[in-house]
Amino acid sequence: MTEQNNITPHDNKGYLDMELLRFTTAGSVDDGKSTLIGRLLYDSKSIFEDQMDQVAKSSERKGLEHTDLALLTDGLKDEREQGITIDVAYRYFATPKRKFIIADTPGHIQYTRNMVTGASTANCALLLVDARKGVIEQTQRHSIIASLLQIPHVVVCVNKMDLVDYSQEVFGKIKEEYEAFASKLEVKDIRFIPISALNGDNVVNRSENMSWYEGSTLLYTLENIHIGSDHNHIDCRFPVQTVIRPKNDKYHDYRGYAGRIASGVFKPGDEVTVIPSGFSSKIKSIDTFNGELEEAFAPMSVSIQLEDEIDIGRGDMIVRTNNKPEPIQDIEAMICWLNPQGPRPRAKYILRHTTAETKTMIKEICYKLDISTLHRNEEDKEIKANDICKMKLRTTKPLLADSYKKNRITGSLILVDEATNETVAAGMIV
C-alpha cells in the first residue's frame, strides 16, 4: 500500500469517525462491474502488493496482455473460470475522506434476489451501461429494483467509452435514453459519468480523452455525495436488541437498553414511550463505549437508560411519545421471493422485523410484478425464486412498522421457513 492511503495509529479515532458510504454495483453481464471495482481499488491505492502480484500472475496464465483487475473482486473459483460474478461479494476500502462498503452483485436475470440483497442497505447504486449497447432490459430491471428499494442516489456509469472513441454524442444519447425511462421511477438523484474501467478514464483520475466532460470523476462523486439526509431524522425509532446489566460494583444499578437507532434523533431528557406496553418515561442517558452522548441519531448503536424501571426486552421499541408507529397485524408488502420453492397457500412463516419476531400467514398474493416493464400481472400468481410480488400477510401479534417509503429499516421484513430455518423472502411494507 502506498503512503498516501496509510492511516497512522494516532489517526485511528478520525478513521473510526469517518462517514461510511455503502454502494452497490449493477449492470448486465460483461458490462465491466468487476473491472470497475478492481480499478477503484487499484487507483485509490487500496490493494496490497501481494494481491496485485497474484492478479498479475493469473492474468499471465490466461494469456492476457494486460493485468485483469476484475480478478481482484471475482473471488469464487467458478467465477474466475467463467469470467462472471455469481454471488454478492462485499468489498471494503477507505480513502482519507470516507469509508466504503461495495456490494458487487451479479448481472444475470436468475440472480435478481442477489441484487435485492446487496442493494437493500445501499446509499447509492452504480449502474453500469455498455456504451456500445446503450440502455438495455437489464439496465431497466436494475433501475426498477433500485427504485423499489428506495436507493437515494443512482450513478449511471457509461462504461467502455474507449470502444466508441470517447464519443460525446454516444454518451449524450445514452443519457437522454435513460432519463426518459427513469422519469417513471422514484429516484431522487441521478448522475451520469462517462468512464473506461479498463483504462481508468474518469474512475479515480480525470480522463484526458474526454475533455468535453466537465463533471466529477467517479471516486470524487462517491467521496462527496451527500448522504447525511438519506436517513429519516424525524420519526424516532429505537428497536431494543438486548438489555445491559453489568452486575459489577461500579455499575451496580445500571440497566441500559442497547440497539441501533433506526431513525430520528434522541437526546437525554426526551419524553419517550415503550411499545407495545405503552409505558412512558424520560431518557436518563445515552451511553456508548466511549462515554455519554448529548444526542444520538440513525444509524448509531447506543445504550439508552430511562429514568423509570420498565419491563423492556428484545423486540420492544422506544419511540418519541408524540410520534408513535401504528401497530399493524394486516400487512401489505412488496416481496422478493428468494427460495426455489414458491410460497404455499395459507402457509405459516416466521416474520422478522427490526429486532422483533412473530408468526405470520400469507393471506393473498395480489399480483406479480414484471420487473422489466413494471406491469402488474394479476392472472399469473405462481411465485418462483427471484419473482417480485405484492402480498397480504396476517401476523399473530402486531408489528410496530412504518411504510418502507418513510423508513427503510422499520419498513422492511424477512420471512423465514419454520421447518428449514431458511430465509425465503425479503419484503418492503407498503
C-alpha positions as a printed Julia matrix, in Angstrom:
430×3 Matrix{Float64}:
   0.0     0.0     0.0
   1.4     3.42   -0.8
   1.95    6.13    1.75
  -0.98    8.25    0.55
  -3.62    5.91    1.9
  -1.92    4.72    5.06
  -3.69    5.77    8.23
  -1.35    6.05   11.2
  -2.41    4.85   14.69
  -2.98    8.37   16.03
  -5.42    8.94   13.13
  -7.42    5.96   14.31
 -10.07    7.98   16.14
 -10.65   10.07   13.0
 -10.74    6.88   10.92
 -13.42    5.34   13.15
 -15.48    8.53   12.98
 -15.31    8.73    9.19
 -18.62    8.56    7.35
 -19.44    5.2     5.74
 -20.97    5.01    2.27
 -22.49    1.72    1.17
 -22.9     1.34   -2.55
 -23.97   -1.45   -4.84
 -22.9    -2.13   -8.42
 -25.32   -3.44  -11.02
 -25.36   -3.93  -14.74
 -25.68   -6.59  -17.38
 -23.22   -9.46  -17.8
 -19.86   -8.24  -19.15
 -20.62   -4.56  -18.53
 -17.37   -4.4   -16.56
 -18.58   -4.19  -12.94
 -15.75   -6.29  -11.53
 -13.18   -4.41  -13.63
 -14.58   -1.1   -12.38
 -14.32   -2.16   -8.73
 -10.82   -3.51   -9.37
  -9.89   -0.17  -10.94
 -11.37    1.79   -7.99
  -9.41   -0.33   -5.5
  -6.2    -0.18   -7.56
  -6.2     3.54   -8.39
  -7.25    4.57   -4.87
  -4.25    2.59   -3.56
  -6.44    0.18   -1.56
  -4.68   -3.01   -2.62
  -1.74   -4.81   -1.08
   1.17   -5.64   -3.36
   0.87   -9.42   -2.88
  -2.78   -9.26   -4.06
  -1.68   -7.36   -7.14
   1.1    -9.88   -7.86
  -1.4   -12.72   -7.65
  -3.74  -10.99  -10.11
  -0.85  -10.27  -12.48
   0.14  -13.97  -12.42
  -3.48  -15.09  -13.01
  -3.77  -12.7   -15.96
  -0.5   -14.03  -17.41
  -1.7   -17.64  -17.06
  -4.81  -16.7   -19.04
  -2.61  -15.27  -21.78
  -3.86  -11.7   -21.32
  -1.73   -8.77  -22.42
  -2.88   -6.58  -19.51
  -3.45   -7.19  -15.81
  -7.13   -8.14  -15.44
  -8.34   -6.03  -12.49
 -11.67   -7.91  -12.45
  -9.8   -10.81  -10.82
  -9.38   -8.68   -7.69
 -13.07   -9.0    -6.98
 -14.14  -12.29   -8.52
 -13.11  -14.48   -5.62
 -15.04  -17.66   -6.36
 -13.18  -20.2    -8.48
 -16.24  -20.76  -10.69
 -16.42  -17.06  -11.41
 -12.75  -16.79  -12.29
 -13.04  -19.67  -14.73
 -16.25  -18.46  -16.37
 -15.44  -14.75  -16.06
 -18.81  -13.97  -14.42
 -19.89  -12.85  -10.95
 -22.3   -15.21   -9.19
 -22.57  -14.27   -5.55
 -22.83  -10.92   -3.77
 -19.26  -10.03   -2.9
 -18.72   -7.34   -0.27
 -15.54   -5.28   -0.61
 -14.22   -2.75    1.85
 -11.91    0.18    1.19
 -11.22    3.67    2.52
  -9.82    6.96    1.27
  -8.76    9.85    3.52
 -12.32   11.23    3.13
 -14.66    8.27    3.59
 -15.0     4.55    4.26
 -16.78    2.41    1.67
 -18.52   -0.96    1.51
 -19.2    -2.21   -2.02
 -21.8    -4.88   -2.72
 -20.8    -6.34   -6.1
 -23.95   -8.05   -7.37
 -24.37  -10.36  -10.37
 -25.92   -9.19  -13.63
 -27.87  -12.31  -14.67
 -31.66  -12.39  -14.56
 -31.62  -15.51  -12.37
 -29.75  -13.6    -9.65
 -32.31  -10.79   -9.14
 -32.55  -11.85   -5.49
 -28.79  -11.31   -5.04
 -29.16   -7.77   -6.3
 -32.04   -7.13   -3.9
 -29.93   -8.46   -1.02
 -26.86   -6.41   -1.92
 -28.82   -3.21   -2.58
 -31.13   -3.3     0.44
 -28.76   -1.29    2.67
 -27.08    0.83   -0.03
 -26.99    4.64   -0.07
 -26.04    4.63   -3.71
 -26.26    2.35   -6.77
 -23.65    2.37   -9.53
 -25.43    1.28  -12.69
 -23.12    0.22  -15.49
 -24.16    0.7   -19.1
 -22.06   -0.58  -22.0
 -21.51    2.44  -24.29
 -21.88    0.2   -27.36
 -25.22   -1.31  -26.27
 -26.91    1.61  -24.5
 -29.89    1.16  -22.16
 -30.97   -2.49  -22.35
 -33.58   -4.56  -20.49
 -31.17   -5.44  -17.67
 -30.41   -1.73  -17.13
 -34.13   -1.09  -16.79
 -34.61   -4.09  -14.49
 -31.83   -2.95  -12.15
 -33.13    0.63  -12.17
 -36.6    -0.6   -11.2
 -35.11   -2.62   -8.32
 -33.1     0.45   -7.18
 -36.32    2.47   -7.28
 -38.31   -0.24   -5.41
 -35.62   -0.36   -2.73
 -35.67    3.45   -2.47
 -31.92    3.8    -3.04
 -31.47    7.59   -2.73
 -28.67    8.07   -5.3
 -28.05    6.42   -8.67
 -24.82    6.98  -10.61
 -25.08    5.8   -14.23
 -21.56    4.86  -15.36
 -21.4     4.7   -19.15
 -18.52    2.25  -19.45
 -16.26    1.13  -22.35
 -16.1     4.68  -23.73
 -12.72    3.67  -25.22
 -14.6     1.33  -27.59
 -16.75    4.18  -29.02
 -13.8     6.6   -29.48
 -14.77    8.51  -26.33
 -17.71    9.98  -28.26
 -19.65   12.78  -26.57
 -22.58   12.06  -28.9
 -22.85    8.41  -27.77
 -22.76    9.47  -24.1
 -25.39   12.18  -24.68
 -27.71    9.73  -26.45
 -27.49    7.15  -23.61
 -28.09    9.89  -21.01
 -31.22   11.06  -22.87
 -32.49    7.49  -23.3
 -32.0     6.69  -19.6
 -33.6     9.94  -18.4
 -36.71    9.23  -20.49
 -37.02    5.77  -18.89
 -36.18    6.95  -15.35
 -38.9     9.62  -15.36
 -41.35    6.78  -14.46
 -39.28    5.75  -11.42
 -38.87    7.16   -7.93
 -35.18    8.0    -7.83
 -34.35   11.4    -6.34
 -30.79   11.86   -7.55
 -29.38   10.52  -10.85
 -25.87   11.38  -12.13
 -24.07   10.31  -15.32
 -20.32    9.71  -15.72
 -18.57    8.53  -18.94
 -15.81    6.08  -17.97
 -13.44    3.39  -19.18
 -12.91    0.99  -16.28
 -10.24   -0.87  -18.25
  -8.09    2.22  -18.85
  -9.13    4.17  -15.75
 -10.74    7.15  -17.51
 -12.81    9.21  -15.03
 -12.76    6.45  -12.38
 -10.22    7.9    -9.93
  -8.31   10.16  -12.31
  -9.76   12.62  -14.82
  -9.77   11.44  -18.43
  -7.53   13.18  -20.94
  -9.57   11.53  -23.69
 -12.86   13.2   -22.71
 -12.05   16.88  -22.24
 -15.7    17.6   -23.18
 -16.89   16.06  -19.89
 -16.9    18.7   -17.16
 -18.37   16.68  -14.28
 -16.63   14.85  -11.41
 -14.75   11.57  -11.52
 -16.46    8.54  -10.01
 -14.34    8.46   -6.83
 -14.83   12.19   -6.24
 -18.6    11.69   -6.62
 -18.58    8.77   -4.14
 -16.47   10.74   -1.65
 -18.67   13.84   -1.79
 -22.23   12.64   -2.42
 -24.33   13.97    0.48
 -25.77   11.03    2.44
 -26.49   12.72    5.78
 -30.11   13.34    4.81
 -30.67    9.8     3.48
 -31.71    8.69    6.97
 -35.1     9.57    8.4
 -34.31   12.06   11.2
 -37.95   12.83   12.02
 -39.58    9.62   13.27
 -37.72    8.45   16.39
 -37.47    4.64   16.39
 -35.16    2.6    18.6
 -35.7    -1.2    18.38
 -34.25   -2.81   21.53
 -31.76   -5.61   20.83
 -30.7    -6.52   24.35
 -30.76   -5.35   27.96
 -27.39   -4.45   29.54
 -26.95   -5.31   33.23
 -23.2    -5.25   34.02
 -23.64   -6.75   37.55
 -20.44   -5.21   38.9
 -19.92   -2.79   41.81
 -19.23    0.26   39.67
 -22.45   -0.14   37.65
 -24.5    -1.96   40.26
 -27.83   -0.35   39.33
 -27.18    0.18   35.64
 -29.94   -1.0    33.27
 -29.43    0.06   29.67
 -31.28   -0.89   26.51
 -28.89   -1.5    23.64
 -29.61   -1.4    19.95
 -29.18    0.52   16.72
 -31.19    3.67   16.12
 -33.43    3.04   13.11
 -34.41    6.68   12.65
 -34.78   10.03   14.38
 -32.66   11.89   16.93
 -32.68   11.05   20.67
 -31.43   13.31   23.49
 -31.27   12.92   27.29
 -34.45   14.39   28.79
 -36.64   13.39   25.82
 -40.09   12.02   26.67
 -40.34    8.53   25.24
 -42.85    5.68   25.16
 -42.04    1.99   25.13
 -44.25    0.0    22.79
 -46.15   -2.3    22.75
 -46.55   -1.87   26.56
 -47.33    1.87   26.25
 -45.39    2.94   29.39
 -43.77    6.38   29.22
 -40.54    7.69   30.71
 -37.69   10.12   30.03
 -34.23    9.35   28.67
 -31.76    9.48   31.57
 -28.61    8.99   29.49
 -27.36    7.77   26.11
 -24.18    5.71   26.51
 -21.55    4.32   24.18
 -18.25    2.53   24.66
 -16.54    5.95   24.57
 -18.83    7.64   27.1
 -22.12    9.54   27.24
 -23.63   11.43   24.3
 -25.6    14.67   24.19
 -27.55   13.34   21.21
 -27.7    10.19   19.09
 -29.19    9.58   15.66
 -29.54    6.91   12.96
 -27.61    4.68   12.29
 -25.67    4.85   15.61
 -25.51    1.9    18.03
 -26.04    3.04   21.61
 -27.38    2.05   25.03
 -30.28    4.11   26.37
 -31.03    4.43   30.11
 -34.52    5.51   31.19
 -35.47    7.34   34.4
 -38.13    4.73   35.34
 -37.83    0.97   35.76
 -39.95   -0.5    32.97
 -40.02   -4.11   31.85
 -38.41   -3.93   28.39
 -37.0    -6.77   26.31
 -35.73   -7.58   22.81
 -38.31   -6.71   20.15
 -39.77   -3.75   22.07
 -39.33   -0.29   20.6
 -38.54    3.05   22.26
 -40.21    5.93   20.39
 -40.9     9.64   20.91
 -44.16    9.97   22.89
 -45.76   12.31   20.36
 -44.76   10.25   17.29
 -45.57    6.53   17.5
 -45.85    3.93   14.74
 -49.28    2.31   14.35
 -49.24   -1.35   15.45
 -50.47   -3.43   12.46
 -51.37   -7.08   12.03
 -52.62   -7.0     8.45
 -49.65   -6.12    6.28
 -49.33   -5.39    2.59
 -45.78   -5.74    1.3
 -43.79   -5.92   -1.91
 -41.94   -9.22   -1.58
 -38.85  -10.51   -3.38
 -39.06  -14.3    -3.21
 -35.63  -15.83   -2.56
 -36.34  -19.56   -2.35
 -36.56  -22.08   -5.23
 -39.77  -23.43   -3.62
 -42.58  -20.9    -4.03
 -44.93  -19.76   -1.25
 -47.52  -22.33   -0.21
 -51.1   -21.04    0.15
 -52.03  -20.34    3.79
 -48.52  -21.47    4.78
 -47.12  -20.16    8.06
 -43.74  -18.44    8.27
 -41.7   -16.61   10.89
 -41.63  -12.89   10.16
 -38.59  -10.92   11.38
 -38.94   -7.17   11.62
 -36.22   -5.0    13.24
 -35.46   -6.98   16.45
 -38.95   -8.49   16.76
 -40.18  -11.88   15.61
 -43.73  -13.15   15.07
 -45.53  -15.9    13.17
 -47.33  -14.93   10.0
 -49.52  -16.42    7.31
 -49.7   -15.46    3.63
 -53.33  -14.42    3.13
 -53.21  -13.48   -0.52
 -50.9   -12.8    -3.45
 -52.26   -9.62   -5.06
 -50.13   -9.53   -8.22
 -46.74  -10.39   -9.68
 -44.59   -7.5   -10.91
 -42.9    -7.72  -14.3
 -39.51   -6.31  -13.41
 -38.79   -5.28  -17.0
 -41.95   -3.28  -17.7
 -43.48   -2.55  -14.25
 -46.64   -4.34  -15.49
 -48.77   -5.84  -12.68
 -49.82   -9.36  -13.6
 -52.94  -10.33  -11.62
 -53.54  -13.53  -13.62
 -50.26  -15.39  -13.07
 -49.69  -15.66   -9.32
 -47.27  -18.57   -9.35
 -44.23  -17.24   -7.49
 -40.74  -18.64   -8.03
 -37.25  -17.6    -6.87
 -36.37  -14.01   -7.97
 -40.01  -13.03   -8.52
 -41.29   -9.8    -7.01
 -44.94   -9.68   -5.97
 -47.35   -7.85   -3.72
 -48.67   -9.94   -0.81
 -51.08   -9.62    2.09
 -49.82  -11.11    5.36
 -51.52  -11.61    8.72
 -49.31  -11.74   11.83
 -50.09  -13.34   15.2
 -49.01  -10.2    17.04
 -48.92   -6.54   15.94
 -45.82   -5.15   14.22
 -44.52   -1.69   15.07
 -43.9    -0.73   11.48
 -43.71    2.28    9.19
 -44.05    2.19    5.42
 -40.77    1.39    3.64
 -41.05    4.67    1.74
 -40.92    6.56    5.03
 -38.35    4.38    6.8
 -36.2     1.72    5.12
 -35.41    0.0     8.45
 -38.79   -0.19   10.19
 -40.43   -0.73    6.78
 -38.54   -3.9     5.86
 -39.07   -7.52    6.87
 -37.89  -11.04    6.09
 -39.81  -14.31    6.04
 -38.21  -17.47    7.42
 -39.43  -21.02    6.84
 -40.26  -22.55   10.24
 -39.28  -26.06    9.2
 -35.93  -25.4     7.5
 -34.99  -22.03    9.11
 -34.18  -20.73    5.61
 -34.85  -17.11    4.71
 -37.4   -17.44    1.91
 -38.33  -13.8     1.21
 -37.45  -10.16    1.85
 -40.15   -7.52    1.82
 -40.96   -3.83    1.87
 -44.08   -2.75    3.73
 -46.37   -0.66    1.55
